């Protein structure tokens, strides 16, 4: 740990539980393969109904023609570590989701109504989605009936296995290596749910390219946000929508990077959380999709000289020693924190009030690290305005409850109508 690490302070792991944010420990006796419907990939498991029928019912209720490999003509295969290949008989219509990025992906591909659950209170993450989707005509995430998976308390995460049976999903759009780290889960539970309910398909340790549980590590792979998005597009058979959204993203990155100042003129930036007098910093330069909205700007990481880990905590004096030019407070848009209130609290503090970011009004609400593709577009635009207002337009004043701020048409960095048309299927 670096000189600013404080092991005696409460760690963020003990005081927050975010969907998909916990890189848990535990053991997994081998990676979990996928299968067709509820079957395991090794061919040894029957389907959820215990049958071994060679033919399966198609999405339209008809029987599909059997193929040479024993599958059906209507089936297709998707692939992503840690589960490898998963064969689906039809586009899933009922999907269990734990992490917010996968809910955002389902909406992006026109399948938001397939989401039957989230790892946390649906309103907690759903409010963030609402803030962004309100800017996109015709795009919404209907949370009515969406079940909360995590029922843990006191910093622990608890998901009742029986709830997954009750949901009876067509697919568990979640990382099984994450689930095995939860209280009461092990590799046998993962395989049981896969075989008796539906396959797993998800990757969350790419958030910060952190270590998954030990038995997963040999076969685990890390992906960028848009690589994961492409694989999930395959789940919903929406490759054209993916390509259209990826083109918007590429155009946005080109727009902001074409107008960046020289490296030496860019501010130092600190990304953190603030709770009860303690700051929890994150490194900008670490790989992973958590920083996909900040990394494109090539700014200097204010915490880069310190040995920052998930357990690192700073007090006011320690943060003042670092003194970033700009501070980005995570989960700041219609989410867990009232950043405007935090900023007022710090401005009134005898030490925190001396921070350059407070004195110069550059303490901003930042995005959700567990971001999907639509979230990522807005969060890149937001970050551009917060870091380089003289080039991309000022970030408007924002308070919790305001939604995503109203950006003048001529200062928007991507076309809302274009994105809305892609998501709703109305794009030309």
DOKOL-390415 format. One line per 4 residues: number of its first residue (from 0); their letters; for each residue x, y, z of C-alpha. Coordinates in nm, 4 decimals. Example, Ala and Ser with C-alpha at 12.3 -4.5 7.8 and 13.67 -1.06 7.14 Angstrom:
# residues 2
0) AS) 1.2300:-0.4500:0.7800 | 1.3670:-0.1060:0.7140
***
This chain:
# residues 428
0) XXXX) 0.0000:0.0000:0.0000 | 0.1172:0.3517:-0.0661 | 0.1732:0.6226:0.1874 | -0.1890:0.7352:0.1589
4) XXXX) -0.3418:0.3952:0.2273 | -0.5200:0.3670:0.5597 | -0.5941:0.0117:0.6648 | -0.7706:0.1264:0.9814
8) XXXX) -1.0412:0.3093:0.7889 | -1.3576:0.1234:0.6876 | -1.3147:-0.0160:0.3372 | -1.5654:0.0427:0.0617
12) XXXX) -1.6248:-0.3333:0.0456 | -1.7846:-0.3177:0.3898 | -2.0099:-0.0235:0.3219 | -2.1363:-0.0520:-0.0345
16) XXXX) -2.3015:-0.3200:-0.2402 | -2.3337:-0.2272:-0.6062 | -2.4664:-0.4483:-0.8802 | -2.1705:-0.6227:-1.0395
20) XXXX) -1.9198:-0.4165:-0.8421 | -1.7920:-0.6803:-0.6029 | -1.4987:-0.8839:-0.7271 | -1.5637:-1.1648:-0.4844
24) XXXX) -1.3462:-1.4464:-0.3637 | -1.4338:-1.8130:-0.3446 | -1.3659:-2.1288:-0.5366 | -1.5001:-2.2675:-0.8595
28) XXXX) -1.4021:-2.6195:-0.9520 | -1.3547:-2.5565:-1.3210 | -1.5310:-2.3175:-1.5541 | -1.8941:-2.3727:-1.6334
32) XXXX) -1.9665:-2.4599:-1.9907 | -2.2821:-2.3580:-2.1704 | -2.5453:-2.5723:-2.3281 | -2.8626:-2.5802:-2.5278
36) XXXX) -3.1569:-2.4645:-2.3229 | -3.0937:-2.6109:-1.9774 | -2.8393:-2.8707:-2.0882 | -2.4733:-2.8787:-1.9973
40) XXXX) -2.2199:-2.8466:-2.2756 | -2.0663:-3.1859:-2.2020 | -2.3798:-3.3663:-2.3178 | -2.4154:-3.5596:-1.9925
44) XXXX) -2.7084:-3.3596:-1.8572 | -3.0714:-3.3872:-1.9576 | -3.2793:-3.0783:-2.0244 | -3.4805:-2.9080:-1.7560
48) XXXX) -3.7671:-3.1499:-1.8115 | -3.5363:-3.4525:-1.7914 | -3.5852:-3.5418:-2.1561 | -3.3276:-3.6228:-2.4186
52) XXXX) -3.5428:-3.5616:-2.7266 | -3.3395:-3.5196:-3.0430 | -3.5798:-3.2583:-3.1754 | -3.6661:-2.9297:-3.0023
56) XXXX) -3.9606:-2.6990:-3.0373 | -3.8924:-2.3867:-3.2433 | -3.9625:-2.0306:-3.1378 | -4.2860:-2.0317:-3.3378
60) XXXX) -4.4108:-2.3532:-3.1765 | -4.3073:-2.5754:-3.4680 | -4.0466:-2.8483:-3.4571 | -3.7127:-2.7502:-3.6051
64) XXXX) -3.5253:-2.9804:-3.8350 | -3.2466:-3.1702:-3.6639 | -2.8960:-3.0859:-3.7831 | -2.6024:-3.3224:-3.8273
68) XXXX) -2.4537:-3.2252:-3.4905 | -2.7721:-3.3084:-3.2996 | -2.8831:-2.9469:-3.2652 | -3.1753:-2.7822:-3.4358
72) XXXX) -3.1752:-2.5763:-3.7520 | -3.3020:-2.2777:-3.5532 | -3.0356:-2.2948:-3.2848 | -2.7255:-2.0765:-3.2714
76) XXXX) -2.4105:-2.0521:-3.0632 | -2.2606:-1.7589:-2.8749 | -1.9288:-1.7554:-2.6943 | -1.7656:-1.5640:-2.4115
80) XXXX) -1.5362:-1.6528:-2.1231 | -1.5772:-1.7892:-1.8620 | -1.8536:-2.0197:-1.9903 | -1.7216:-2.0690:-2.3437
84) XXXX) -1.9768:-2.1693:-2.6053 | -2.3472:-2.1606:-2.5287 | -2.6053:-2.2920:-2.7742 | -2.9498:-2.1354:-2.7678
88) XXXX) -3.2582:-2.2764:-2.9372 | -3.4200:-1.9343:-2.9763 | -3.3678:-1.5733:-2.8771 | -3.4263:-1.5656:-2.4996
92) XXXX) -3.7490:-1.3952:-2.3959 | -3.6960:-1.4162:-2.0192 | -3.3504:-1.3221:-1.8948 | -3.2047:-1.3049:-1.5444
96) XXXX) -2.9689:-1.0076:-1.5117 | -2.7479:-0.9217:-1.2147 | -2.5303:-0.6301:-1.3318 | -2.6634:-0.3062:-1.4755
100) XXXX) -2.4510:-0.3195:-1.7900 | -2.6430:-0.6237:-1.9125 | -2.9782:-0.4536:-1.8550 | -2.8500:-0.1607:-2.0622
104) XXXX) -2.7382:-0.3998:-2.3350 | -3.0781:-0.5700:-2.3451 | -3.2464:-0.2316:-2.3864 | -2.9928:-0.1265:-2.6495
108) XXXX) -3.0849:-0.4270:-2.8611 | -3.4603:-0.3823:-2.8230 | -3.5035:-0.6603:-2.5654 | -3.5358:-0.4681:-2.2407
112) XXXX) -3.8682:-0.6385:-2.1731 | -3.6840:-0.9712:-2.1464 | -3.5102:-0.8624:-1.8219 | -3.6843:-1.0218:-1.5242
116) XXXX) -3.4401:-0.9295:-1.2445 | -3.1491:-0.7173:-1.1285 | -2.8968:-0.7791:-0.8555 | -3.0194:-0.4813:-0.6534
120) XXXX) -3.3268:-0.2683:-0.6060 | -3.4465:-0.2051:-0.9612 | -3.5062:0.1623:-0.8850 | -3.1455:0.2128:-0.7694
124) XXXX) -2.9965:0.1365:-1.1101 | -3.3110:0.1996:-1.3063 | -3.3101:0.5671:-1.2111 | -2.9703:0.6004:-1.3774
128) XXXX) -3.0993:0.4338:-1.6918 | -3.4060:0.6573:-1.6872 | -3.1861:0.9680:-1.6753 | -3.0137:0.8667:-1.9980
132) XXXX) -3.3090:0.7093:-2.1749 | -3.5224:1.0201:-2.1194 | -3.2971:1.1868:-2.3768 | -3.3822:0.9183:-2.6345
136) XXXX) -3.7338:0.9358:-2.7746 | -3.9176:0.6056:-2.7416 | -3.6499:0.4349:-2.5301 | -3.7341:0.3163:-2.1786
140) XXXX) -3.6736:0.0367:-1.9297 | -3.9947:-0.0886:-1.7714 | -3.8977:-0.2008:-1.4202 | -4.2408:-0.3138:-1.3119
144) XXXX) -4.2142:-0.6749:-1.1959 | -3.8335:-0.6835:-1.2097 | -3.7175:-0.8887:-0.9104 | -3.4272:-0.8031:-0.6818
148) XXXX) -3.1745:-1.0880:-0.6576 | -2.9552:-0.9669:-0.3725 | -3.1208:-0.9936:-0.0320 | -2.7992:-0.9647:0.1699
152) XXXX) -2.7269:-0.7093:0.4387 | -2.4273:-0.5748:0.6269 | -2.2032:-0.5789:0.3205 | -2.2736:-0.9421:0.2313
156) XXXX) -2.4404:-1.0578:-0.0887 | -2.7031:-1.3285:-0.0731 | -2.8962:-1.4657:-0.3691 | -3.1503:-1.7413:-0.3049
160) XXXX) -3.0943:-2.0229:-0.5522 | -3.4644:-2.1063:-0.5378 | -3.5419:-1.7622:-0.6786 | -3.3620:-1.8594:-1.0002
164) XXXX) -3.5888:-2.1636:-1.0244 | -3.8899:-1.9412:-0.9643 | -3.7804:-1.6970:-1.2363 | -3.7334:-1.9906:-1.4754
168) XXXX) -3.5291:-1.7782:-1.7160 | -3.4266:-1.8723:-2.0674 | -3.0769:-1.7414:-1.9912 | -2.8812:-1.6203:-1.6888
172) XXXX) -2.7089:-1.3132:-1.8306 | -2.4532:-1.3046:-1.5501 | -2.1003:-1.4176:-1.4725 | -2.1125:-1.7536:-1.2883
176) XXXX) -1.7733:-1.6787:-1.1346 | -1.9304:-1.3781:-0.9623 | -2.2165:-1.5873:-0.8277 | -1.9850:-1.8485:-0.6818
180) XXXX) -1.8360:-1.5744:-0.4645 | -2.1743:-1.5068:-0.3033 | -2.2750:-1.6427:0.0335 | -2.3983:-2.0022:0.0110
184) XXXX) -2.2960:-2.0649:-0.3500 | -2.0366:-2.3032:-0.4907 | -1.9490:-2.4666:-0.8207 | -2.2101:-2.7367:-0.7716
188) XXXX) -2.4832:-2.4747:-0.7372 | -2.3705:-2.3076:-1.0583 | -2.3845:-2.6346:-1.2510 | -2.7190:-2.7291:-1.0975
192) XXXX) -2.8797:-2.4026:-1.2058 | -2.7231:-2.4321:-1.5516 | -2.8481:-2.7873:-1.6006 | -3.1939:-2.7494:-1.4502
196) XXXX) -3.2904:-2.3952:-1.5448 | -3.0792:-2.2236:-1.8130 | -2.7191:-2.1534:-1.9170 | -2.5005:-1.8756:-1.7804
200) XXXX) -2.3542:-1.6097:-2.0076 | -2.1718:-1.3118:-1.8674 | -1.8351:-1.1638:-1.7797 | -1.8012:-0.9072:-1.5000
204) XXXX) -1.4402:-0.9319:-1.3850 | -1.3500:-0.7377:-1.6991 | -1.4807:-0.4378:-1.5074 | -1.1304:-0.3851:-1.3697
208) XXXX) -0.9610:-0.6968:-1.5100 | -0.9545:-0.8276:-1.1540 | -0.8844:-1.1836:-1.0456 | -1.1827:-1.4180:-1.0568
212) XXXX) -1.2044:-1.7068:-0.8096 | -0.9026:-1.9344:-0.8329 | -1.0471:-2.2234:-1.0394 | -1.1749:-1.9771:-1.3040
216) XXXX) -0.8409:-1.8158:-1.3702 | -0.6916:-2.0518:-1.6271 | -0.9811:-2.0071:-1.8681 | -1.0875:-1.6518:-1.7882
220) XXXX) -1.0504:-1.3785:-2.0498 | -1.0897:-1.0022:-2.0243 | -1.2877:-0.7978:-2.2739 | -1.3504:-0.4343:-2.3461
224) XXXX) -1.7026:-0.2977:-2.2983 | -1.7852:-0.3038:-2.6660 | -1.6429:-0.6553:-2.7056 | -1.8840:-0.7760:-2.4379
228) XXXX) -2.1610:-0.5765:-2.6028 | -2.0973:-0.7495:-2.9348 | -2.1221:-1.0917:-2.7715 | -2.4484:-1.0017:-2.6004
232) XXXX) -2.5784:-0.8742:-2.9342 | -2.5193:-1.2288:-3.0538 | -2.7421:-1.3591:-2.7746 | -3.0291:-1.1436:-2.9000
236) XXXX) -2.9352:-1.1920:-3.2692 | -2.8995:-0.8162:-3.3128 | -2.5715:-0.7777:-3.4999 | -2.7023:-0.4895:-3.7147
240) XXXX) -2.8067:-0.2912:-3.4086 | -2.4669:-0.3558:-3.2524 | -2.2804:-0.2369:-3.5604 | -2.4921:0.0786:-3.5763
244) XXXX) -2.4356:0.1604:-3.2070 | -2.0651:0.0810:-3.2333 | -2.0416:0.3268:-3.5241 | -2.1956:0.5992:-3.3037
248) XXXX) -1.9412:0.5174:-3.0342 | -1.6521:0.5262:-3.2802 | -1.7677:0.8624:-3.4140 | -1.7932:0.9980:-3.0600
252) XXXX) -1.4426:0.8839:-2.9689 | -1.3083:1.0378:-3.2890 | -1.4895:1.3643:-3.2120 | -1.3466:1.4075:-2.8633
256) XXXX) -0.9970:1.2839:-2.9382 | -0.9641:1.5125:-3.2397 | -1.0092:1.8173:-3.0156 | -0.8023:1.7281:-2.7090
260) XXXX) -0.5317:1.9706:-2.5949 | -0.1690:1.8572:-2.5741 | -0.1010:1.6101:-2.2941 | 0.0854:1.8646:-2.0846
264) XXXX) -0.2219:2.0921:-2.0854 | -0.4622:1.8284:-1.9578 | -0.5745:1.8335:-1.5929 | -0.4868:1.5807:-1.3256
268) XXXX) -0.7977:1.3801:-1.2474 | -0.9019:1.1784:-0.9449 | -1.1937:0.9342:-0.9574 | -1.3368:0.8380:-0.6201
272) XXXX) -1.6264:0.7743:-0.3861 | -1.6859:0.9787:-0.0708 | -1.8640:0.8386:0.2336 | -1.8722:0.9592:0.5923
276) XXXX) -1.5498:1.1604:0.5848 | -1.3531:0.9001:0.3866 | -1.2498:0.8968:0.0196 | -1.2139:0.5722:-0.1759
280) XXXX) -0.9986:0.6331:-0.4852 | -0.9842:0.4368:-0.8082 | -0.7067:0.4289:-1.0648 | -0.7904:0.5668:-1.4071
284) XXXX) -0.5103:0.3815:-1.5803 | -0.6217:0.0362:-1.4692 | -0.7639:-0.1691:-1.7558 | -1.1288:-0.2635:-1.7588
288) XXXX) -1.4621:-0.1239:-1.8734 | -1.5153:0.0689:-1.5480 | -1.3050:0.3508:-1.6972 | -1.4366:0.3285:-2.0520
292) XXXX) -1.5841:0.6797:-2.0235 | -1.2636:0.8434:-1.8912 | -0.9769:0.6552:-2.0516 | -1.0276:0.8047:-2.4023
296) XXXX) -0.9197:1.1474:-2.2743 | -0.5650:1.0496:-2.1801 | -0.5603:1.2598:-1.8646 | -0.3072:1.2294:-1.5837
300) XXXX) -0.4273:1.0035:-1.3022 | -0.3880:1.1987:-0.9773 | -0.3657:0.8718:-0.7838 | -0.1240:0.7040:-1.0237
304) XXXX) 0.1789:0.7482:-0.7964 | 0.0118:0.5660:-0.5073 | -0.0419:0.1972:-0.4487 | -0.4180:0.2181:-0.4775
308) XXXX) -0.6219:-0.0992:-0.4315 | -0.9864:-0.1747:-0.3659 | -0.9144:-0.1365:0.0064 | -0.7407:0.2036:-0.0116
312) XXXX) -0.8945:0.4892:0.1865 | -0.7890:0.8547:0.2250 | -0.8857:1.1109:0.4840 | -0.9190:1.4821:0.4025
316) XXXX) -0.5538:1.5602:0.4702 | -0.4313:1.2741:0.2543 | -0.6495:1.3751:-0.0401 | -0.5308:1.7350:-0.0088
320) XXXX) -0.1718:1.6094:-0.0486 | -0.2727:1.4621:-0.3856 | -0.5036:1.7541:-0.4732 | -0.6414:1.6593:-0.8183
324) XXXX) -0.7360:1.9420:-1.0543 | -1.0639:1.7628:-1.1242 | -1.2497:1.5145:-0.9060 | -1.5047:1.2786:-1.0614
328) XXXX) -1.7390:1.1193:-0.8073 | -1.8607:0.7810:-0.9295 | -2.2283:0.6782:-0.9270 | -2.3216:1.0439:-0.9410
332) XXXX) -2.6057:1.0594:-1.1953 | -2.9441:0.9653:-1.0469 | -2.7708:0.6976:-0.8461 | -2.6427:0.6324:-0.4963
336) XXXX) -2.4915:0.9721:-0.4164 | -2.6122:1.3297:-0.4003 | -2.2902:1.4799:-0.5330 | -2.4158:1.8378:-0.5056
340) XXXX) -2.4715:1.7816:-0.1334 | -2.1302:1.6176:-0.0995 | -1.9689:1.9150:-0.2705 | -2.1396:2.1553:-0.0273
344) XXXX) -2.0251:1.9471:0.2689 | -1.6660:1.9477:0.1484 | -1.6721:2.3201:0.0703 | -1.7632:2.3866:0.4325
348) XXXX) -1.4875:2.1621:0.5690 | -1.1709:2.3411:0.6883 | -0.9425:2.0974:0.5037 | -1.1519:1.9641:0.2137
352) XXXX) -1.2517:2.3201:0.1302 | -0.8913:2.3810:0.0219 | -0.9035:2.1163:-0.2496 | -0.8435:2.2710:-0.5910
356) XXXX) -1.1428:2.0858:-0.7344 | -1.3661:2.2394:-0.4669 | -1.2217:2.5903:-0.4905 | -1.2459:2.5897:-0.8707
360) XXXX) -1.5877:2.4208:-0.8845 | -1.4508:2.1121:-1.0599 | -1.5946:1.8455:-0.8311 | -1.8371:1.6626:-1.0598
364) XXXX) -2.0911:1.3811:-1.0550 | -1.9467:1.1072:-1.2728 | -2.0820:0.7967:-1.4355 | -2.1617:0.4456:-1.3260
368) XXXX) -1.8599:0.2149:-1.3746 | -2.0941:-0.0795:-1.4367 | -2.1883:0.0743:-1.7689 | -2.3487:-0.0644:-2.0781
372) XXXX) -2.3253:0.0817:-2.4297 | -2.5960:0.3496:-2.4060 | -2.4681:0.4581:-2.0658 | -2.1186:0.4745:-2.2095
376) XXXX) -2.2195:0.7207:-2.4830 | -2.3705:0.9659:-2.2356 | -2.0885:0.9196:-1.9865 | -1.8230:0.9971:-2.2488
380) XXXX) -2.0091:1.3153:-2.3429 | -2.0454:1.4091:-1.9758 | -1.6761:1.3490:-1.9055 | -1.5680:1.5523:-2.2086
384) XXXX) -1.7575:1.8543:-2.0783 | -1.6298:1.8127:-1.7238 | -1.2646:1.7787:-1.8240 | -1.2507:2.0192:-2.1192
388) XXXX) -1.5406:2.2661:-2.1005 | -1.3556:2.5184:-2.3167 | -1.3552:2.2666:-2.6029 | -1.6767:2.0681:-2.5595
392) XXXX) -1.9064:2.3085:-2.3760 | -1.9732:2.3541:-2.0062 | -2.1212:2.0741:-1.7993 | -2.4472:2.2246:-1.6675
396) XXXX) -2.5207:2.2483:-1.2976 | -2.6664:1.9193:-1.1800 | -2.8511:1.8095:-0.8686 | -2.9898:1.4697:-0.7793
400) XXXX) -3.3352:1.4371:-0.9275 | -3.2675:1.6610:-1.2269 | -3.2068:1.3750:-1.4685 | -2.9379:1.4092:-1.7328
404) XXXX) -2.8820:1.7846:-1.7789 | -3.0245:1.9590:-2.0820 | -2.7397:1.9992:-2.3309 | -2.7917:2.2582:-2.6069
408) XXXX) -2.8311:2.0961:-2.9468 | -2.5143:2.2498:-3.0827 | -2.3109:2.1216:-2.7863 | -2.4251:1.7596:-2.8010
412) XXXX) -2.1444:1.5252:-2.8922 | -2.3564:1.2472:-3.0411 | -2.6907:1.2330:-3.2205 | -2.9724:1.1350:-2.9800
416) XXXX) -3.2169:1.0734:-3.2638 | -2.9739:0.8390:-3.4339 | -2.9284:0.6342:-3.1171 | -3.3012:0.6287:-3.0428
420) XXXX) -3.3730:0.5086:-3.3938 | -3.1233:0.2244:-3.3604 | -3.2656:0.1097:-3.0265 | -3.6309:0.1315:-3.1305
424) XXXX) -3.5664:-0.0208:-3.4719 | -3.6793:0.2909:-3.6531 | -3.3380:0.3921:-3.7891 | -3.3206:0.4177:-4.1644
***
